Structures are given as C-alpha cells and as structure tokens.
Amino acid sequence: MGWDFETDPEVQAELDWVEEFVRAEVEPVDQVIEHAWNTRDPMRNALIKPLQQQVRERKLWACHLGPELGGPGYGQLRLALLNEQLGRTHSGPVVFGCQAPDSGNAEILAHYGTDHQKKTYLEPLIENEIVSCFSMTEPHGGSDPTGFRTTAVLDGDEWVINGEKWFSSHALFAEILVVMAVTEPDAPPHRSMSMFVVPADSPGIERVRDVSVWGHDEPVGTHQYLRYTDVRVPAENLLGERGGGFAVAQTRLGGGRVHHAMRTVGLVRHAFELMRRRAVSRTTKGGRLADKQLVQEMIADSWLQIEQLRLLVLQTAWKIDRFNDYRKVRADIAAVKIAMPKVLMDVASRAIQVHGSLGISKELPFGRWVMESFHMGLADGATEVHKVNLAQALLRGTEPDDGLFPPYILPTRRAEARERYADVLAAVADDAEDGDA
C-alpha cells in the first residue's frame, strides 16, 4: 500500500543531526552577523564558512541539486523535512547551500545554461562564492508577468535590455542577475517573455535605490529598484528558448514555494515552542498562563494549524516526487502558498499575546515574524492570485446540473430511493398487513 507517516531511520538520524547542529551552531551566528547572504563581509565568512564545510563533510550541501552538480539529489519530500529544520534560523539555508534566490537560479542555470555559463556562473553560485538576484517584478505591475514592460531586443549577436525592475531580491550582494523581459511583443502573454542571465556589473544598470523591508534590521536594504538602459548581453545569455521565460520561471518557483513553506513550518514550530515555554513559566492572578482557558485555546489552535500546514506541505512534496511534473501539482502548490502566511501570522501573533509587553519588544523576534508573514503572502505571487488559481483548478471539470433545483435535494433523493426499493417497500407493507390480519 505504501502509505506511511514514518521517516526512514537513516534519514531520521540525519535530521536529528541537522536539528542539533542548527540549534547549537547556526542559531548563535544569527545573533552576530548582519546578513548571511553578504559574501563580502569578513565576519560573516569567518563564522559561516567553517559551518558550511561541516555540512559538506556530512554530504548535506546543496541537497536540492543532483550528483552531477555536486549535490545528493534529494527528492522534494526529503528536502521538505530538511528545510523544516533550517527554517527556524536566518543563516540555516546559507549554511546548507540552499538559500533563495540562489537555489532557484541555480536550477535555471543547470537546466538552460550553456557550458560557459555553468562554468562561469553556476559553479561559483553553487559553492556560495557569489550571490545571485532574481530580477522579475516590475514597479507598475507587481509580479504579474503578463503586464511586464521591460524589453530585450536582439541586435546582431547581443540582446539589448531596457526597462525597470522593482524589489530585485538581494541585488545588493549579487554578481549576476536573472532577468525576465519581453522579447516577443506580438505573441500571447505567456509566450512573450524570455529569461536572461546578466552580469551585475554590466554597463547601463542603474541602482535607483536600495529597498528595506520592515522587520529586517539591516543597515542597508538588500533588495533593489533597478533600471536597465541599453544593457547589452551576448545572445547566448538567453536562458531557454525565446518566449519561454514563463516556463523557465516555473522551473524555480514550483519547488521554491514548497521549500519556503516547509521552512515556515520550522519557523512556526519555533514560535510555538517559545509560546508553550512562556505559558508554563509565567504566573498571573494566582496561576500559570498555561492554566488559563483562553491561553489553552491559543495553544490548541496553534498546534492544529501547524499540523495541518505541515501535512499539506509534505503531501505536496510527495506528489511532486511521485508525478515528477509540477503541472500536475499546481493546485497543491497554490494551496501551500495560501496557507503558509496565515499560519505564521496567527501563531506569531498568539506568541506575542502570551508574552505580553515582552512579546512586542525587540527583545523577542515575534514582531519580525508577523511582518514576515506579509512578505510570504506576496513573494512568489500574492495569496489572492493563488486562491483564484486554486479555485479555478478545483472547479475545472465539474459538470453543471440542469433544472431549477439541484438533483441532490433531499426530496428528489428520497423519491429516487423509494423508486429503487419499491418492491422491497411493497413487500414489507404487505407483510405488515398480513400480520395485522
């Protein structure tokens, strides 16, 4: 039958090591460095690189990549269990070589890059020697690619890129940019765009401003508003086919959403752990918080939400492994993306309430996590868009009923049942009359 909720002992032992390593070695680093993605920071490198080496020695580096690229080639289910452990930290994904947006950009380069691009960009990206940026969103239309205005025009053996990109992720640190631009303006919207790899130091790239995010206490915003003016890249820097940008983007977004969701599960479980600890430690009005019914309700509701999200994510990861086709799991991935931000917001908000004034202070991370829930509701597509996509997928193929009233109303079903069992009902009635006689 193959339906099981247990983890293989070998894999569980590996996860146990990761959990202890993250708690003992990675979490303290978060308190010292400014940003784990900043490979130019000497303090960051001094603390993170030795941890990365330990991960490599355990053969847990870049587990999302196949052996041909130096990773162990984990499936999505095993990756989900790993990401659950990493999600409680800022630096964890970087220490394990699976941080966004680099992990998704590496998948794009691995699938569509030339040998030269793989040597020049992919190899150092996988080794975390450089950082990449996903430059897709535009200031006038958000993340909806059907309304993009940035263009790329082929001029001889070069593409010339013009336009603006908003919230280009970690562009502050990036050596390369993965850029989506319109190349086929007369084609249908989902066939009008192409994807390019662009060196970050290319002439014509203007960094209009750094963009900071509430809840991230960084001295400088790491995302950027970029303007491309006659930026030239070789023709071979096209990733995939002309007009195939949307398909290329899905290469990174499908699995990435599952990774984000399972890291969120890990983060929410951390918030839940702290909430429980506070509830059994703090006393008020002659008793523990844990003995107050409304606090107990918070604990119960939080556990239910966490378990529901966790099982949904794991089932989605299992389906991706099972079908090996993201298109068959699009509805599930959308559902995961929808559920994730609300669970984080709800549990982090309850954790704030249980901790009182301490919860809203900067001495605890809950406020940052509440803001992060809004970030998650926008990154990789807004929650509302995913709800529409999920509903459309669920409604697709559902046949409408004819007639003024639906055929499943109880009077109709009762009449159908009586007609089906008419002989039995008549025989029982006859026997009853004979008995009376």
N, C-alpha and C positions, 0 to 999 in steps of 0.2 A: 504493500500500500504506500509506503514511503512518506507518511505524514508524521512529522516528529517535531518536538519543540526542544530537543536537547542538542547541545553543541558537542561535536566530537571531542573526546578527552584531550587529544593532541592540540586541537585548536583552542580549547578552553585553557589549557596550560599556557599557551602563548598569550591569550587575552589577559590572564591573571598577571603575567609578567608586565604586559603593557600598562595595566591599571596601576600597579605598584610603581613602575618607572615614571609614569605621568605624575602621580601624586608626589613622589619623593624627589624627583629630579627636574621635571618640567615646570610644575606649578611655581616653585620658588623663582625660576628665571623670569616669569611673568612680572614679578614684583620689582625687577631690577632694570630690564631693558625697556626702551621706548617703543620699538616696533620690530617684531620678529622678521618682517619682510625686508628690512633695510640691510642689505648685504654690504653696505659701505660703512656700517657702524662697527668700530673695533670692539666695543664692549659686547655687542650682540654676537659677533663672530667668536669672541673668546669663550662665551658661555654656551652658545648653541652648537657650534661645530663639533666639540667633543661628544655632545649628546647624539648628534647625527651619526657620528662614527659608531657609537654603541648600537644604534638602530641598524646600521649597515651590517655590523657583525652578527646581529641576530637575524639577518636576512628579512628585515621588515621595512626596508627602504622602498619608497615609491611602489607600494603594493598594487596600485591601480594599473601599472604597466606590465606588459608581458615580458618573458625572459629575454626576448630579442632586444629589449630596450633597457635591460638591467633590473627589472622588477620581477617579483614572483608570480605575477599574473593572477591575482586573486579575482574571484567572481564577485558580483555585486553583494551577495549575501554575506560573504566573509568580510568584504570591505565595510559593510554596514556595521558589523559587530566591532571591527577595529575603530571605525570613526566614532562610535559611541563612547569609547574610552578617551579619544582625543578631544571631544567637543567641550569638555569642562575647562579647557585652557585656551589661551591666546596662541601660545607658541607650539602647541602639540602638532598641528598639521605640518608646520615648517620642519620641526624636528624629525618627522616621519616622511618628509618629502612628498606630501600630497596636498599642499596648500592651493587654494584658489587665488587668483585665476590661473596659476601656472599649471595645475594638473590638467585642466580642460584644454588650455592652449597647447600643452604637450601632446595631448591626444590628437588635436587637429594637425599639428606638425607631423606626428607619426603617421597619420592616415594620408595626408595630402602633400607633405613637404617633399622637395627634391632631395637628392643625396647631399647636395651642397648645403641646403637649409638645415637638414638634420645634423650635419657636422657642425655648422656654424652657430645654429640657434638651439636645436633640440638637445644636443648632448650637454652643453653647459646649463640649460634650463633644468634638465632632469637632475643634474648634480647640485642644483641650487647655487651655482656660481653666478647666475644672473637671475633677474626677475622680469616677468612679462606683464603686459597690460591687455585687457580686452576692451577695445575702444569701439563700442557699438551704439550706445544710447545717444540720442541727439536732443538738443535743448528745446526744440519746438514740438517734438512728438514723442518724447519718452523712449520706451523700449519697443515700440511698435515698428517693426522693420518695414511695413508696407507704406509708411509715410516718410521714409528717410530721404534726405536731400543731398547728402554727401555723394559726390560722383567720382568715378575713376574712368578716365578716357585713355584709350590706347594710342600712343603717339610713337610710331616706329617700334622700337624694342623696349619701350618704357610705358608704364602706367603713370598718369598724372592725376593726383588726388586733390580734390578741393571740397571743403565743407567744414562743419563744426561738429565736435563730439563732446557730450556732456558726461560727467561722472565716469571718466575713463579710469577703471579700477587700478589703484596702486601705480598710476603713471609716474608718480614722483620718483619711484625707485626703478622703473622699468628700463631695460636695454632694448626691448623690442615691443612693438605694438601690433596686435592682431585687429585689423580694421575691416569693417563691413561698409561697402559703398555701392551705389547704383552704377551698373555698367550696361544694363540693357533697359533703357527707359521705356521702350515700347512694348516690353514683354509683360505678361501678367505679374502682379506684385511679388508673388513668391518665387518668381523666376527672373527678377530684375536685378538682383544684387549678387555681388561676388565678395570673396574674402581675400585679404592680403596680409602678408607679414611685412611690417615696415620698421626699419631701424629707428630707434628713438631719437638719434642724433641727425636724422635726415633734414636737409635744408628745407625751410618752409613750414616746419612745425612750430606753432606759437603756443606757448603755455599761458593761456589767458589768465587763469588763476587756479590756485590750489583750493580744493573743496574739503572742508572738515565735516565731520559727522557728529551730531550730539551723542554724548555717551562715550566717545573715544577721546581720551585726554592726551591728544598728540600735539606737540608744539607747532606742527605744520600739517595741513590737510594732505593726505596721501593720494586722494583721487583728484583728477584734474579736468578742467574745462579746456579742451584743445581746439585749435584752429589750424586746418590744413590748407595751405596756399601753394598751389603748384608743386606739391610734394611728388618727387619722381622716384619710382622704384623700378627695378628690372621687371620685364614681362614675366619672368619665371617666379616672381614673388606672389603671383596668383595662387591661392590655395584652393584646390579642387577645380571644377570647371567653371567657365563663365556662366553667370546666372545661377550658380549652385550655392550661393552664400547661405541661404536659409538652411539647406541640408547640412552644410558644414557646421553651422552654429548648433544644430541639434546634436551633432556628434559630442559636443562638450556639455550641453545643457541637460540632457536626459539623466546621465549618470551623476552629474554635478548636483542636481536637485536632491537625489537620494543621499548623496554624501552630506550635503548641508542638513538634511532632515535628521539623519542619524547623529550628527554632531550636536544638533539641537536637543535631541533626546538626552545625550550625555550632559549637556549644559542644564537642562531642566531637572534632571535627576540630582545634579549637584545642588541646585536651588532647593529642591525638595528635601534633600538630606539636611541642609542647614536649617530649614524651617522646622523639621522634626526635632533637631537638636535644641533649638531655641524653645520649642513648645514644652519639652520635658525639663528644661533648665530654669525657665523664668516662672516666678510665682507672682500672683496678684490676687487681692481680695481673699486671702486665706487658702489658695490652692494653685496648682500648676496651670499654666495655659493649656497644657495637654488635656486637662480635665474639664475644660470649658466646652460646651457642646458646639458652639459656633466655630471654635478652632478645630474641633474634631471633624466638623463638616468640611473645613478647608483642607484638612489632611486627606480625607476620603475622596473629595472631588479631585484633588491634585493627582492622587495615585491613579484614579480611574482614567483621567485624561492622558497621563504619561503612558500607561499600559496600552491604551487604545492606539495612541500615535505610534508607539514602538512596534506593535504587532502589524499595523498598517504598513510601516516603512519596511519591516523585514519581509512581509508578504510581497511587497512591490519589488524588492531586491531579488527575492526568489523567482518571481515571474520573469524578470529581466534575464536572469541566468537560464531559466527554463526555455524561454522563447528565443533568446538571442536576437531580439528585434524590438527596439524601443517603440516602434509604431504600434505594436500590439499591447503596450503597457502605458500608452499615453494617458488614459483616463486615470490609472492608478497613480502615475507620477503627478498628475494635476491634483489629485486628492491629497497626496502627501504634502504638496506645496501649499494647499489651502489650510490644512490642519496645523501645520508647523508653527506659524507665528502666533496663533491664538493660544495654543498650549503654553508657549513660552511666556506670553504676556500674562495669562491667567495665573500661572504658578509663581512667576516672579512677583506679581502684584500681591498675591497672598503671603509670600515670604516677607515682603515689605511690611504688610499689616501685622504679621506675627512678631516682627522685630520692632515695631513701633517707630519712635523717632530715630533709633539707630538704623532702621531699615532705609529711611530716606536720606541718610547722611552718606557722604562719600567714603565713609569708613567701611562700607559694605558695597558689593557690586550690583545689587538688585536694580537700582535705577538705570544703570547702563544696560542691563539685560532687558528691561522693559522697552527702552529705546531700540535695542537690537531687534526686538520683535517687529517693530515697524519697518526696520531695514529689511528683515526677512520677508515681510509682506510686499516688498517692492522689487527686491533683487531677483533676477531671472524671471521677471514677469509678475505683474501685480496680481494679488489674490483674486480680485474681481474678474480678471481675464481668465484665470484658471477655473473659476467657478462656472463661467459661461462655457468654457471648453468641456469641462466635466459633464455639465448638464446636457450639452449637445451630444456628447458621446453616449450618455446613458439613454437618451431619447431616440437616438438613431436606430432604426429598425423596429421601433414599437409601432404596431398597426393600430389605426384609429377604429373605434367602434361605430357602427351605424345605428341609426334610430335616435329618438328623442331622449330615451333613458338608457344608461349603460346596461348591458346584458347581465351584469353581475349583481344587480339589486336583489335584495332578498326575496321579494315576491316572485320574481322571474325564476330565481334558482329553486325556490320551493315548488313552483309549478312544474319545472323540469324534473325535479326529483320525484314528485308524485306520479308524473307520467312514466318515468323509468321503472318505478316499483309498483305500477298499477296492479299487476297480477298478484303480487305479494300482499298489498294492502287489501285487495278484494278478498283474498283467501282468508286473511286474518279476520276481516269483518264477518265473513260467513261463519267461521268457526265460533266467533263470539256470539252470533245469533243462535247457532245450534246449541251452544252451551246455556244460553238464556232459556231456550225452549225446554 
